[in-house]
């Protein structure tokens, strides 16, 4: 006895072509399934690219902190360079160092240090960092001085 496929039997049964049976194999992906998978893959790539473009939430926040004062003080009326010069002089005096001692501890020349405190020499971030270390300033005071120097560079 000959075994006919289901398709052949259906075609014989239909006779004049009123019934049609389409060939298909179960388990193969259809066009809609392939298109859906492609859309999901594209979305995953877009999300991955966006996640690399966003800032890292685990990154440490910037070290600069800003103190906001409600009333204007004489220091605020000064320019940034003069304000930084005054803050550097106050920090040195609070640490009990002379210009010579501060220069020795920070590695800066006494003439440069004098110019920084008078506001005639433009301080670099390296200068402010060295002086903060020499004066043993708190992290908050160090950050405030670095912020002033940063604003001076802008």
N, C-alpha and C positions, 0 to 999 in steps of 0.2 A: 504494500500500500504506500502510495506516495504522499509525503507530507507537504502540504501547501502552506505557504506563509499566510498569515492573517490578512495581509494586504491583498494577496491573490484571491483569497476566498471572498473578501469584501468586494473586489472588482467583479468577480463572477456573479455574486449575489445581486449587485446593482444592475447588471444587465445593460440597460440603455444609458447609463451614466448619470442617473439621478443622485446617486450616493457617491460621494468622493471621500477617500481616506488619504490623509497626508502622511507621508513617511516622517517619522521622528524617532529619535533615540532618547530615552529618558536618561537624565543625568548630565547631559551636555548643557552648558550655559546658553541661555537665550540672549538675544540682542539687548533686551531690557536689563538683564542681569549684568551683562558686560558694561553697558553704559552706566549703570548705577555704581559698579565697582570703580569705574574710571572717575566718576564724580567724587566718590569718597577718597580716592587716592589724591586727587587734585586738592581737595579740602585739607587733607592731612599735610600736604606739602606747604600749602599757604599758611596753615597754623604753625608749622615748624619754622618757616621763614619769619613770621611775625614774632614768635617767641624769642628768636635770636636778636631781633631788632629792639625789643623792649629792654629797659634797664633791669639789671639783676636785683631782685628783691633782697638777696642775702648780702649784697655788697655793703660795705661799711659806709655810713653817711659821711658827708664831707666834714672835715675837722674844724671848719670855720664856724664859729657861733657869733651871732650878732646880738648885742644888748640894745634894746629899744628904750629910749628915755622919753618920757612924756613932755618934759619942759626943755627948752633950749638952754644949754649951758655955755659958758664962754668958750669951752673947748670945741663945741659944735660950730661956733661962729668962725673958727679958724679954718684954714685950708687943711687938706688931708696931710700934707707933708709936715706942716707945723704941728698938727695934732699928734702925728706919729713921733716927731722929735720930742715933744713935751712928754709923751708917754715913756719914751726910752730914757729920758733924763730922770723922770720920777722913779722908774724901775731901778735904775742904777743907784740912785740915792737911797731907795728903800733897802737895797741889798747891802748898803754900807761900803760900796767899792768906790775908789777914786777912778778918774779917767785912765790912769796908768794901769791900775789893777784890773779894771774891766777890759782894757785892751789886751793885757797879758792873758787873761782867762778866755777871752773870746777869739784871740788870734787876729784881731783887727789892729791896725795902726792907731795910735792915739790921735793923730790928726784927723783920720777918717771918722773915728768915734766922736770927736768934738764937732765935726761938720754934720754928722747925723743928728746930734742933739741940738744943734743950732738951726737945723732945717736947710742948710746950704748944700748938703750932699744928698743925692737921691739914694735911699736905701734899697738894697736888693733883698730878696727873700732869704738868701744865704746870710746876709748881715743880721737880719732880724732873728733868724733861727739861732745863730751863734750867740747873739746877745741874750736871748731868752734862756739859753742853756747856761751862760755865764752868770746870769742873775738868778738862776734857779727859780724861774717863774712857774706858776701853776699852769696846767694845761689851758684853763680858761683865759688867763692873761696872755699866754703865748698865742692862742687862737685869735684873740682880739687884735694883737699887734700884727699877726700875719694877715688878717683881714684888711687892716688899714694899708698895709704894704700892697696887698692885692688890688685894692681900690686905687692906689696911687699909680699902679701899672696900667690901669684901664684907660 
